[in-house]
Amino acid sequence: HAQAGYVMLTNWLPGGQSSLPAYPHHQLGVGGMVLDRTGSRVLCIQERAGMTAGMKDFWKLPGGLVDPQEDLCDAVVREVLEETGVKTIFECIATIRETHSGPFGCTDLYAVCVLRLDDSYADDAPEPNPQEKEIAAAQWRDLQGFLESRYYAKGLYGSLLKTAADVALRRRMGGEILGIEQVKMKGLGGKLESMYYGGREVVTRARL
């Protein structure tokens, strides 16, 4: 176990195989699918550095890693605000990608979340303001053109984005409750915890 302030080494004294838990073996990233009021444009970014920075005409969803002690729903709202200056409200998790090829041998989870524009905005979508240090550009892009990009024409990432866009559009049409939503409830220790659930409502009593 290692953090910024310490490193822990262990020695299993009883002998045999240690039953101490392994180091944290998952990391969690989030991306925000934000549509404008018409549902025809999606908020996108281009990065200044990293694997995608050198890819011509490559646009992606704003997002990043969930911080320690941070709820997933709060992380995606924070990341979108930091990278684009646009305030949003979490609606649901639309899709999750899982790979076992993450850094340091970790399993990496990437959740695409549907967000809506903050209620403080009028009918017009706010002008994005890209974060100077990490983001080269932030724009509202035509949704169909974004999904039909050569980078997303086939494969897992294209499916992630197209599924998330479908969830976002169908939710705003009304009548369908899609995706995994979030609610705060008290856990066994009496503290508020996040519960993520599918369906129309949280079930609080047994239904037999």
PyMOL CGO cylinders between C-alpha atoms (Angstrom):
from pymol import cmd
from pymol.cgo import CYLINDER

trace = [
    CYLINDER, 0.00, 0.00, 0.00, 1.40, 3.41, -0.88, 0.3, 1, 1, 1, 1, 1, 1,
    CYLINDER, 1.40, 3.41, -0.88, 0.10, 6.96, -0.78, 0.3, 1, 1, 1, 1, 1, 1,
    CYLINDER, 0.10, 6.96, -0.78, 1.72, 10.36, -1.03, 0.3, 1, 1, 1, 1, 1, 1,
    CYLINDER, 1.72, 10.36, -1.03, 2.70, 10.39, 2.64, 0.3, 1, 1, 1, 1, 1, 1,
    CYLINDER, 2.70, 10.39, 2.64, 3.63, 6.80, 3.39, 0.3, 1, 1, 1, 1, 1, 1,
    CYLINDER, 3.63, 6.80, 3.39, 4.52, 3.33, 2.13, 0.3, 1, 1, 1, 1, 1, 1,
    CYLINDER, 4.52, 3.33, 2.13, 3.28, 0.20, 3.95, 0.3, 1, 1, 1, 1, 1, 1,
    CYLINDER, 3.28, 0.20, 3.95, 5.12, -3.13, 3.88, 0.3, 1, 1, 1, 1, 1, 1,
    CYLINDER, 5.12, -3.13, 3.88, 3.58, -6.25, 5.42, 0.3, 1, 1, 1, 1, 1, 1,
    CYLINDER, 3.58, -6.25, 5.42, 4.86, -9.62, 6.62, 0.3, 1, 1, 1, 1, 1, 1,
    CYLINDER, 4.86, -9.62, 6.62, 2.33, -12.41, 7.25, 0.3, 1, 1, 1, 1, 1, 1,
    CYLINDER, 2.33, -12.41, 7.25, 3.64, -13.93, 10.52, 0.3, 1, 1, 1, 1, 1, 1,
    CYLINDER, 3.64, -13.93, 10.52, 1.47, -17.07, 10.76, 0.3, 1, 1, 1, 1, 1, 1,
    CYLINDER, 1.47, -17.07, 10.76, 3.14, -18.38, 7.63, 0.3, 1, 1, 1, 1, 1, 1,
    CYLINDER, 3.14, -18.38, 7.63, 1.48, -19.61, 4.48, 0.3, 1, 1, 1, 1, 1, 1,
    CYLINDER, 1.48, -19.61, 4.48, -0.48, -17.40, 2.12, 0.3, 1, 1, 1, 1, 1, 1,
    CYLINDER, -0.48, -17.40, 2.12, -1.37, -13.95, 3.48, 0.3, 1, 1, 1, 1, 1, 1,
    CYLINDER, -1.37, -13.95, 3.48, -5.07, -13.17, 3.81, 0.3, 1, 1, 1, 1, 1, 1,
    CYLINDER, -5.07, -13.17, 3.81, -4.52, -9.42, 3.98, 0.3, 1, 1, 1, 1, 1, 1,
    CYLINDER, -4.52, -9.42, 3.98, -6.44, -7.60, 1.24, 0.3, 1, 1, 1, 1, 1, 1,
    CYLINDER, -6.44, -7.60, 1.24, -4.53, -6.66, -1.88, 0.3, 1, 1, 1, 1, 1, 1,
    CYLINDER, -4.53, -6.66, -1.88, -3.81, -3.04, -2.81, 0.3, 1, 1, 1, 1, 1, 1,
    CYLINDER, -3.81, -3.04, -2.81, -6.70, -1.11, -4.42, 0.3, 1, 1, 1, 1, 1, 1,
    CYLINDER, -6.70, -1.11, -4.42, -6.93, -2.66, -7.85, 0.3, 1, 1, 1, 1, 1, 1,
    CYLINDER, -6.93, -2.66, -7.85, -9.52, -0.53, -9.66, 0.3, 1, 1, 1, 1, 1, 1,
    CYLINDER, -9.52, -0.53, -9.66, -9.50, 3.04, -10.92, 0.3, 1, 1, 1, 1, 1, 1,
    CYLINDER, -9.50, 3.04, -10.92, -12.59, 4.91, -12.07, 0.3, 1, 1, 1, 1, 1, 1,
    CYLINDER, -12.59, 4.91, -12.07, -12.90, 7.49, -14.82, 0.3, 1, 1, 1, 1, 1, 1,
    CYLINDER, -12.90, 7.49, -14.82, -15.94, 9.42, -16.02, 0.3, 1, 1, 1, 1, 1, 1,
    CYLINDER, -15.94, 9.42, -16.02, -17.05, 11.22, -19.18, 0.3, 1, 1, 1, 1, 1, 1,
    CYLINDER, -17.05, 11.22, -19.18, -19.93, 13.65, -19.46, 0.3, 1, 1, 1, 1, 1, 1,
    CYLINDER, -19.93, 13.65, -19.46, -22.47, 13.41, -22.30, 0.3, 1, 1, 1, 1, 1, 1,
    CYLINDER, -22.47, 13.41, -22.30, -23.89, 16.96, -22.30, 0.3, 1, 1, 1, 1, 1, 1,
    CYLINDER, -23.89, 16.96, -22.30, -26.41, 17.92, -25.00, 0.3, 1, 1, 1, 1, 1, 1,
    CYLINDER, -26.41, 17.92, -25.00, -27.65, 21.43, -25.70, 0.3, 1, 1, 1, 1, 1, 1,
    CYLINDER, -27.65, 21.43, -25.70, -31.33, 22.34, -25.29, 0.3, 1, 1, 1, 1, 1, 1,
    CYLINDER, -31.33, 22.34, -25.29, -32.15, 21.18, -28.84, 0.3, 1, 1, 1, 1, 1, 1,
    CYLINDER, -32.15, 21.18, -28.84, -30.44, 17.81, -28.42, 0.3, 1, 1, 1, 1, 1, 1,
    CYLINDER, -30.44, 17.81, -28.42, -28.59, 18.36, -31.70, 0.3, 1, 1, 1, 1, 1, 1,
    CYLINDER, -28.59, 18.36, -31.70, -25.18, 19.36, -30.30, 0.3, 1, 1, 1, 1, 1, 1,
    CYLINDER, -25.18, 19.36, -30.30, -22.84, 17.74, -27.79, 0.3, 1, 1, 1, 1, 1, 1,
    CYLINDER, -22.84, 17.74, -27.79, -20.16, 19.34, -25.61, 0.3, 1, 1, 1, 1, 1, 1,
    CYLINDER, -20.16, 19.34, -25.61, -16.69, 18.14, -26.71, 0.3, 1, 1, 1, 1, 1, 1,
    CYLINDER, -16.69, 18.14, -26.71, -13.03, 18.81, -25.99, 0.3, 1, 1, 1, 1, 1, 1,
    CYLINDER, -13.03, 18.81, -25.99, -9.61, 18.36, -27.55, 0.3, 1, 1, 1, 1, 1, 1,
    CYLINDER, -9.61, 18.36, -27.55, -6.70, 17.66, -25.20, 0.3, 1, 1, 1, 1, 1, 1,
    CYLINDER, -6.70, 17.66, -25.20, -3.36, 19.48, -25.18, 0.3, 1, 1, 1, 1, 1, 1,
    CYLINDER, -3.36, 19.48, -25.18, -1.34, 16.43, -24.19, 0.3, 1, 1, 1, 1, 1, 1,
    CYLINDER, -1.34, 16.43, -24.19, -1.70, 12.67, -24.05, 0.3, 1, 1, 1, 1, 1, 1,
    CYLINDER, -1.70, 12.67, -24.05, -2.51, 9.94, -26.49, 0.3, 1, 1, 1, 1, 1, 1,
    CYLINDER, -2.51, 9.94, -26.49, -5.29, 11.77, -28.35, 0.3, 1, 1, 1, 1, 1, 1,
    CYLINDER, -5.29, 11.77, -28.35, -3.56, 15.16, -28.63, 0.3, 1, 1, 1, 1, 1, 1,
    CYLINDER, -3.56, 15.16, -28.63, -1.83, 14.27, -31.87, 0.3, 1, 1, 1, 1, 1, 1,
    CYLINDER, -1.83, 14.27, -31.87, -4.86, 12.70, -33.55, 0.3, 1, 1, 1, 1, 1, 1,
    CYLINDER, -4.86, 12.70, -33.55, -6.28, 14.90, -36.30, 0.3, 1, 1, 1, 1, 1, 1,
    CYLINDER, -6.28, 14.90, -36.30, -9.84, 16.13, -35.72, 0.3, 1, 1, 1, 1, 1, 1,
    CYLINDER, -9.84, 16.13, -35.72, -10.23, 13.95, -32.64, 0.3, 1, 1, 1, 1, 1, 1,
    CYLINDER, -10.23, 13.95, -32.64, -12.95, 15.18, -30.28, 0.3, 1, 1, 1, 1, 1, 1,
    CYLINDER, -12.95, 15.18, -30.28, -13.97, 13.50, -27.05, 0.3, 1, 1, 1, 1, 1, 1,
    CYLINDER, -13.97, 13.50, -27.05, -16.26, 13.98, -24.09, 0.3, 1, 1, 1, 1, 1, 1,
    CYLINDER, -16.26, 13.98, -24.09, -14.95, 16.06, -21.18, 0.3, 1, 1, 1, 1, 1, 1,
    CYLINDER, -14.95, 16.06, -21.18, -14.08, 13.99, -18.14, 0.3, 1, 1, 1, 1, 1, 1,
    CYLINDER, -14.08, 13.99, -18.14, -11.34, 12.49, -16.01, 0.3, 1, 1, 1, 1, 1, 1,
    CYLINDER, -11.34, 12.49, -16.01, -10.61, 10.40, -12.93, 0.3, 1, 1, 1, 1, 1, 1,
    CYLINDER, -10.61, 10.40, -12.93, -12.75, 10.30, -9.80, 0.3, 1, 1, 1, 1, 1, 1,
    CYLINDER, -12.75, 10.30, -9.80, -10.83, 11.77, -6.85, 0.3, 1, 1, 1, 1, 1, 1,
    CYLINDER, -10.83, 11.77, -6.85, -10.43, 9.96, -3.50, 0.3, 1, 1, 1, 1, 1, 1,
    CYLINDER, -10.43, 9.96, -3.50, -13.54, 10.29, -1.30, 0.3, 1, 1, 1, 1, 1, 1,
    CYLINDER, -13.54, 10.29, -1.30, -15.52, 11.71, -4.24, 0.3, 1, 1, 1, 1, 1, 1,
    CYLINDER, -15.52, 11.71, -4.24, -18.85, 10.41, -5.50, 0.3, 1, 1, 1, 1, 1, 1,
    CYLINDER, -18.85, 10.41, -5.50, -18.93, 9.43, -9.16, 0.3, 1, 1, 1, 1, 1, 1,
    CYLINDER, -18.93, 9.43, -9.16, -21.87, 11.74, -9.85, 0.3, 1, 1, 1, 1, 1, 1,
    CYLINDER, -21.87, 11.74, -9.85, -19.99, 14.70, -8.35, 0.3, 1, 1, 1, 1, 1, 1,
    CYLINDER, -19.99, 14.70, -8.35, -16.77, 13.84, -10.19, 0.3, 1, 1, 1, 1, 1, 1,
    CYLINDER, -16.77, 13.84, -10.19, -18.27, 14.04, -13.68, 0.3, 1, 1, 1, 1, 1, 1,
    CYLINDER, -18.27, 14.04, -13.68, -19.96, 17.39, -12.94, 0.3, 1, 1, 1, 1, 1, 1,
    CYLINDER, -19.96, 17.39, -12.94, -16.65, 18.72, -11.55, 0.3, 1, 1, 1, 1, 1, 1,
    CYLINDER, -16.65, 18.72, -11.55, -14.60, 17.48, -14.52, 0.3, 1, 1, 1, 1, 1, 1,
    CYLINDER, -14.60, 17.48, -14.52, -16.96, 19.02, -17.09, 0.3, 1, 1, 1, 1, 1, 1,
    CYLINDER, -16.96, 19.02, -17.09, -16.87, 22.35, -15.23, 0.3, 1, 1, 1, 1, 1, 1,
    CYLINDER, -16.87, 22.35, -15.23, -13.07, 22.31, -14.90, 0.3, 1, 1, 1, 1, 1, 1,
    CYLINDER, -13.07, 22.31, -14.90, -12.43, 21.43, -18.55, 0.3, 1, 1, 1, 1, 1, 1,
    CYLINDER, -12.43, 21.43, -18.55, -15.14, 23.52, -20.24, 0.3, 1, 1, 1, 1, 1, 1,
    CYLINDER, -15.14, 23.52, -20.24, -16.46, 26.05, -17.72, 0.3, 1, 1, 1, 1, 1, 1,
    CYLINDER, -16.46, 26.05, -17.72, -19.98, 24.68, -18.27, 0.3, 1, 1, 1, 1, 1, 1,
    CYLINDER, -19.98, 24.68, -18.27, -22.18, 23.95, -15.23, 0.3, 1, 1, 1, 1, 1, 1,
    CYLINDER, -22.18, 23.95, -15.23, -24.23, 20.76, -15.40, 0.3, 1, 1, 1, 1, 1, 1,
    CYLINDER, -24.23, 20.76, -15.40, -26.48, 18.46, -13.37, 0.3, 1, 1, 1, 1, 1, 1,
    CYLINDER, -26.48, 18.46, -13.37, -25.99, 14.69, -13.17, 0.3, 1, 1, 1, 1, 1, 1,
    CYLINDER, -25.99, 14.69, -13.17, -28.86, 12.59, -14.53, 0.3, 1, 1, 1, 1, 1, 1,
    CYLINDER, -28.86, 12.59, -14.53, -27.62, 9.00, -14.88, 0.3, 1, 1, 1, 1, 1, 1,
    CYLINDER, -27.62, 9.00, -14.88, -24.88, 6.58, -15.85, 0.3, 1, 1, 1, 1, 1, 1,
    CYLINDER, -24.88, 6.58, -15.85, -25.55, 5.47, -19.41, 0.3, 1, 1, 1, 1, 1, 1,
    CYLINDER, -25.55, 5.47, -19.41, -22.70, 3.02, -20.12, 0.3, 1, 1, 1, 1, 1, 1,
    CYLINDER, -22.70, 3.02, -20.12, -19.57, 1.63, -18.46, 0.3, 1, 1, 1, 1, 1, 1,
    CYLINDER, -19.57, 1.63, -18.46, -16.42, 0.30, -20.11, 0.3, 1, 1, 1, 1, 1, 1,
    CYLINDER, -16.42, 0.30, -20.11, -14.27, -2.20, -18.18, 0.3, 1, 1, 1, 1, 1, 1,
    CYLINDER, -14.27, -2.20, -18.18, -10.73, -3.17, -19.12, 0.3, 1, 1, 1, 1, 1, 1,
    CYLINDER, -10.73, -3.17, -19.12, -8.07, -5.07, -17.20, 0.3, 1, 1, 1, 1, 1, 1,
    CYLINDER, -8.07, -5.07, -17.20, -5.26, -3.21, -18.97, 0.3, 1, 1, 1, 1, 1, 1,
    CYLINDER, -5.26, -3.21, -18.97, -5.23, -0.15, -16.73, 0.3, 1, 1, 1, 1, 1, 1,
    CYLINDER, -5.23, -0.15, -16.73, -2.10, 1.45, -15.20, 0.3, 1, 1, 1, 1, 1, 1,
    CYLINDER, -2.10, 1.45, -15.20, -0.05, -0.60, -12.73, 0.3, 1, 1, 1, 1, 1, 1,
    CYLINDER, -0.05, -0.60, -12.73, -2.03, -3.71, -13.62, 0.3, 1, 1, 1, 1, 1, 1,
    CYLINDER, -2.03, -3.71, -13.62, -5.28, -2.18, -12.36, 0.3, 1, 1, 1, 1, 1, 1,
    CYLINDER, -5.28, -2.18, -12.36, -8.75, -2.75, -13.76, 0.3, 1, 1, 1, 1, 1, 1,
    CYLINDER, -8.75, -2.75, -13.76, -9.98, 0.50, -15.31, 0.3, 1, 1, 1, 1, 1, 1,
    CYLINDER, -9.98, 0.50, -15.31, -13.64, 1.48, -15.33, 0.3, 1, 1, 1, 1, 1, 1,
    CYLINDER, -13.64, 1.48, -15.33, -14.91, 4.36, -17.50, 0.3, 1, 1, 1, 1, 1, 1,
    CYLINDER, -14.91, 4.36, -17.50, -18.49, 5.52, -16.99, 0.3, 1, 1, 1, 1, 1, 1,
    CYLINDER, -18.49, 5.52, -16.99, -20.23, 7.70, -19.56, 0.3, 1, 1, 1, 1, 1, 1,
    CYLINDER, -20.23, 7.70, -19.56, -22.76, 9.81, -17.68, 0.3, 1, 1, 1, 1, 1, 1,
    CYLINDER, -22.76, 9.81, -17.68, -25.70, 11.79, -19.02, 0.3, 1, 1, 1, 1, 1, 1,
    CYLINDER, -25.70, 11.79, -19.02, -25.69, 15.37, -17.74, 0.3, 1, 1, 1, 1, 1, 1,
    CYLINDER, -25.69, 15.37, -17.74, -28.07, 18.22, -18.42, 0.3, 1, 1, 1, 1, 1, 1,
    CYLINDER, -28.07, 18.22, -18.42, -27.26, 21.92, -18.52, 0.3, 1, 1, 1, 1, 1, 1,
    CYLINDER, -27.26, 21.92, -18.52, -27.60, 23.70, -15.19, 0.3, 1, 1, 1, 1, 1, 1,
    CYLINDER, -27.60, 23.70, -15.19, -30.98, 25.33, -14.62, 0.3, 1, 1, 1, 1, 1, 1,
    CYLINDER, -30.98, 25.33, -14.62, -29.31, 28.74, -14.32, 0.3, 1, 1, 1, 1, 1, 1,
    CYLINDER, -29.31, 28.74, -14.32, -28.73, 28.85, -18.08, 0.3, 1, 1, 1, 1, 1, 1,
    CYLINDER, -28.73, 28.85, -18.08, -31.32, 30.31, -20.44, 0.3, 1, 1, 1, 1, 1, 1,
    CYLINDER, -31.32, 30.31, -20.44, -32.40, 28.59, -23.64, 0.3, 1, 1, 1, 1, 1, 1,
    CYLINDER, -32.40, 28.59, -23.64, -29.06, 29.24, -25.34, 0.3, 1, 1, 1, 1, 1, 1,
    CYLINDER, -29.06, 29.24, -25.34, -26.16, 26.90, -24.54, 0.3, 1, 1, 1, 1, 1, 1,
    CYLINDER, -26.16, 26.90, -24.54, -23.28, 28.64, -22.72, 0.3, 1, 1, 1, 1, 1, 1,
    CYLINDER, -23.28, 28.64, -22.72, -20.06, 29.29, -24.59, 0.3, 1, 1, 1, 1, 1, 1,
    CYLINDER, -20.06, 29.29, -24.59, -17.42, 26.76, -23.43, 0.3, 1, 1, 1, 1, 1, 1,
    CYLINDER, -17.42, 26.76, -23.43, -14.25, 28.12, -21.86, 0.3, 1, 1, 1, 1, 1, 1,
    CYLINDER, -14.25, 28.12, -21.86, -11.47, 25.51, -22.17, 0.3, 1, 1, 1, 1, 1, 1,
    CYLINDER, -11.47, 25.51, -22.17, -9.12, 24.97, -19.26, 0.3, 1, 1, 1, 1, 1, 1,
    CYLINDER, -9.12, 24.97, -19.26, -5.86, 26.57, -20.39, 0.3, 1, 1, 1, 1, 1, 1,
    CYLINDER, -5.86, 26.57, -20.39, -3.43, 24.01, -18.95, 0.3, 1, 1, 1, 1, 1, 1,
    CYLINDER, -3.43, 24.01, -18.95, -4.95, 20.73, -20.21, 0.3, 1, 1, 1, 1, 1, 1,
    CYLINDER, -4.95, 20.73, -20.21, -7.58, 21.51, -22.86, 0.3, 1, 1, 1, 1, 1, 1,
    CYLINDER, -7.58, 21.51, -22.86, -6.73, 22.79, -26.35, 0.3, 1, 1, 1, 1, 1, 1,
    CYLINDER, -6.73, 22.79, -26.35, -10.35, 23.43, -27.39, 0.3, 1, 1, 1, 1, 1, 1,
    CYLINDER, -10.35, 23.43, -27.39, -13.89, 23.04, -26.11, 0.3, 1, 1, 1, 1, 1, 1,
    CYLINDER, -13.89, 23.04, -26.11, -16.86, 23.32, -28.46, 0.3, 1, 1, 1, 1, 1, 1,
    CYLINDER, -16.86, 23.32, -28.46, -20.46, 22.40, -29.04, 0.3, 1, 1, 1, 1, 1, 1,
    CYLINDER, -20.46, 22.40, -29.04, -20.26, 19.91, -31.92, 0.3, 1, 1, 1, 1, 1, 1,
    CYLINDER, -20.26, 19.91, -31.92, -22.99, 18.48, -34.11, 0.3, 1, 1, 1, 1, 1, 1,
    CYLINDER, -22.99, 18.48, -34.11, -24.06, 15.29, -32.34, 0.3, 1, 1, 1, 1, 1, 1,
    CYLINDER, -24.06, 15.29, -32.34, -24.55, 13.21, -35.46, 0.3, 1, 1, 1, 1, 1, 1,
    CYLINDER, -24.55, 13.21, -35.46, -21.24, 14.32, -36.91, 0.3, 1, 1, 1, 1, 1, 1,
    CYLINDER, -21.24, 14.32, -36.91, -19.48, 13.53, -33.63, 0.3, 1, 1, 1, 1, 1, 1,
    CYLINDER, -19.48, 13.53, -33.63, -20.93, 10.02, -33.48, 0.3, 1, 1, 1, 1, 1, 1,
    CYLINDER, -20.93, 10.02, -33.48, -20.09, 9.40, -37.15, 0.3, 1, 1, 1, 1, 1, 1,
    CYLINDER, -20.09, 9.40, -37.15, -16.44, 10.41, -36.69, 0.3, 1, 1, 1, 1, 1, 1,
    CYLINDER, -16.44, 10.41, -36.69, -14.00, 7.93, -38.22, 0.3, 1, 1, 1, 1, 1, 1,
    CYLINDER, -14.00, 7.93, -38.22, -12.66, 7.31, -34.71, 0.3, 1, 1, 1, 1, 1, 1,
    CYLINDER, -12.66, 7.31, -34.71, -16.08, 6.14, -33.51, 0.3, 1, 1, 1, 1, 1, 1,
    CYLINDER, -16.08, 6.14, -33.51, -17.36, 4.48, -36.66, 0.3, 1, 1, 1, 1, 1, 1,
    CYLINDER, -17.36, 4.48, -36.66, -16.94, 1.04, -35.12, 0.3, 1, 1, 1, 1, 1, 1,
    CYLINDER, -16.94, 1.04, -35.12, -15.63, -0.61, -31.99, 0.3, 1, 1, 1, 1, 1, 1,
    CYLINDER, -15.63, -0.61, -31.99, -16.21, -0.25, -28.29, 0.3, 1, 1, 1, 1, 1, 1,
    CYLINDER, -16.21, -0.25, -28.29, -15.81, 3.52, -27.90, 0.3, 1, 1, 1, 1, 1, 1,
    CYLINDER, -15.81, 3.52, -27.90, -18.21, 4.23, -30.73, 0.3, 1, 1, 1, 1, 1, 1,
    CYLINDER, -18.21, 4.23, -30.73, -20.75, 1.94, -29.09, 0.3, 1, 1, 1, 1, 1, 1,
    CYLINDER, -20.75, 1.94, -29.09, -20.23, 3.63, -25.71, 0.3, 1, 1, 1, 1, 1, 1,
    CYLINDER, -20.23, 3.63, -25.71, -20.92, 7.07, -27.14, 0.3, 1, 1, 1, 1, 1, 1,
    CYLINDER, -20.92, 7.07, -27.14, -23.83, 6.06, -29.36, 0.3, 1, 1, 1, 1, 1, 1,
    CYLINDER, -23.83, 6.06, -29.36, -25.51, 4.21, -26.50, 0.3, 1, 1, 1, 1, 1, 1,
    CYLINDER, -25.51, 4.21, -26.50, -25.04, 7.18, -24.16, 0.3, 1, 1, 1, 1, 1, 1,
    CYLINDER, -25.04, 7.18, -24.16, -26.43, 9.59, -26.76, 0.3, 1, 1, 1, 1, 1, 1,
    CYLINDER, -26.43, 9.59, -26.76, -29.44, 7.33, -27.29, 0.3, 1, 1, 1, 1, 1, 1,
    CYLINDER, -29.44, 7.33, -27.29, -30.09, 7.25, -23.53, 0.3, 1, 1, 1, 1, 1, 1,
    CYLINDER, -30.09, 7.25, -23.53, -29.78, 11.04, -23.30, 0.3, 1, 1, 1, 1, 1, 1,
    CYLINDER, -29.78, 11.04, -23.30, -32.15, 11.68, -26.20, 0.3, 1, 1, 1, 1, 1, 1,
    CYLINDER, -32.15, 11.68, -26.20, -34.76, 9.16, -25.09, 0.3, 1, 1, 1, 1, 1, 1,
    CYLINDER, -34.76, 9.16, -25.09, -34.74, 10.49, -21.52, 0.3, 1, 1, 1, 1, 1, 1,
    CYLINDER, -34.74, 10.49, -21.52, -35.42, 14.03, -22.65, 0.3, 1, 1, 1, 1, 1, 1,
    CYLINDER, -35.42, 14.03, -22.65, -38.33, 12.86, -24.79, 0.3, 1, 1, 1, 1, 1, 1,
    CYLINDER, -38.33, 12.86, -24.79, -40.00, 11.68, -21.58, 0.3, 1, 1, 1, 1, 1, 1,
    CYLINDER, -40.00, 11.68, -21.58, -41.77, 8.46, -20.73, 0.3, 1, 1, 1, 1, 1, 1,
    CYLINDER, -41.77, 8.46, -20.73, -38.65, 6.29, -20.45, 0.3, 1, 1, 1, 1, 1, 1,
    CYLINDER, -38.65, 6.29, -20.45, -36.49, 6.00, -17.36, 0.3, 1, 1, 1, 1, 1, 1,
    CYLINDER, -36.49, 6.00, -17.36, -33.15, 4.82, -18.70, 0.3, 1, 1, 1, 1, 1, 1,
    CYLINDER, -33.15, 4.82, -18.70, -29.70, 4.53, -17.19, 0.3, 1, 1, 1, 1, 1, 1,
    CYLINDER, -29.70, 4.53, -17.19, -28.51, 4.18, -13.60, 0.3, 1, 1, 1, 1, 1, 1,
    CYLINDER, -28.51, 4.18, -13.60, -29.60, 7.05, -11.36, 0.3, 1, 1, 1, 1, 1, 1,
    CYLINDER, -29.60, 7.05, -11.36, -28.28, 8.12, -7.96, 0.3, 1, 1, 1, 1, 1, 1,
    CYLINDER, -28.28, 8.12, -7.96, -29.78, 8.92, -4.58, 0.3, 1, 1, 1, 1, 1, 1,
    CYLINDER, -29.78, 8.92, -4.58, -28.29, 9.60, -1.14, 0.3, 1, 1, 1, 1, 1, 1,
    CYLINDER, -28.29, 9.60, -1.14, -29.41, 7.32, 1.70, 0.3, 1, 1, 1, 1, 1, 1,
    CYLINDER, -29.41, 7.32, 1.70, -28.11, 6.44, 5.15, 0.3, 1, 1, 1, 1, 1, 1,
    CYLINDER, -28.11, 6.44, 5.15, -26.01, 3.28, 5.35, 0.3, 1, 1, 1, 1, 1, 1,
    CYLINDER, -26.01, 3.28, 5.35, -25.58, 0.85, 8.23, 0.3, 1, 1, 1, 1, 1, 1,
    CYLINDER, -25.58, 0.85, 8.23, -23.25, 3.29, 9.98, 0.3, 1, 1, 1, 1, 1, 1,
    CYLINDER, -23.25, 3.29, 9.98, -25.82, 6.07, 9.85, 0.3, 1, 1, 1, 1, 1, 1,
    CYLINDER, -25.82, 6.07, 9.85, -23.85, 8.13, 7.32, 0.3, 1, 1, 1, 1, 1, 1,
    CYLINDER, -23.85, 8.13, 7.32, -25.14, 9.26, 3.94, 0.3, 1, 1, 1, 1, 1, 1,
    CYLINDER, -25.14, 9.26, 3.94, -23.93, 7.07, 1.08, 0.3, 1, 1, 1, 1, 1, 1,
    CYLINDER, -23.93, 7.07, 1.08, -24.68, 7.03, -2.63, 0.3, 1, 1, 1, 1, 1, 1,
    CYLINDER, -24.68, 7.03, -2.63, -26.97, 4.35, -4.03, 0.3, 1, 1, 1, 1, 1, 1,
    CYLINDER, -26.97, 4.35, -4.03, -27.05, 3.89, -7.81, 0.3, 1, 1, 1, 1, 1, 1,
    CYLINDER, -27.05, 3.89, -7.81, -30.15, 2.16, -9.12, 0.3, 1, 1, 1, 1, 1, 1,
    CYLINDER, -30.15, 2.16, -9.12, -32.02, 1.19, -12.26, 0.3, 1, 1, 1, 1, 1, 1,
    CYLINDER, -32.02, 1.19, -12.26, -35.76, 1.52, -12.74, 0.3, 1, 1, 1, 1, 1, 1,
    CYLINDER, -35.76, 1.52, -12.74, -38.32, 4.18, -12.00, 0.3, 1, 1, 1, 1, 1, 1,
    CYLINDER, -38.32, 4.18, -12.00, -37.85, 4.50, -8.25, 0.3, 1, 1, 1, 1, 1, 1,
    CYLINDER, -37.85, 4.50, -8.25, -35.88, 3.38, -5.22, 0.3, 1, 1, 1, 1, 1, 1,
    CYLINDER, -35.88, 3.38, -5.22, -37.48, 0.34, -3.58, 0.3, 1, 1, 1, 1, 1, 1,
    CYLINDER, -37.48, 0.34, -3.58, -37.56, 0.75, 0.21, 0.3, 1, 1, 1, 1, 1, 1,
    CYLINDER, -37.56, 0.75, 0.21, -39.91, -2.10, 1.11, 0.3, 1, 1, 1, 1, 1, 1,
    CYLINDER, -39.91, -2.10, 1.11, -39.81, -5.75, 0.06, 0.3, 1, 1, 1, 1, 1, 1,
    CYLINDER, -39.81, -5.75, 0.06, -42.03, -6.58, -2.88, 0.3, 1, 1, 1, 1, 1, 1,
    CYLINDER, -42.03, -6.58, -2.88, -42.86, -10.27, -2.92, 0.3, 1, 1, 1, 1, 1, 1,
]
cmd.load_cgo(trace, "trace")
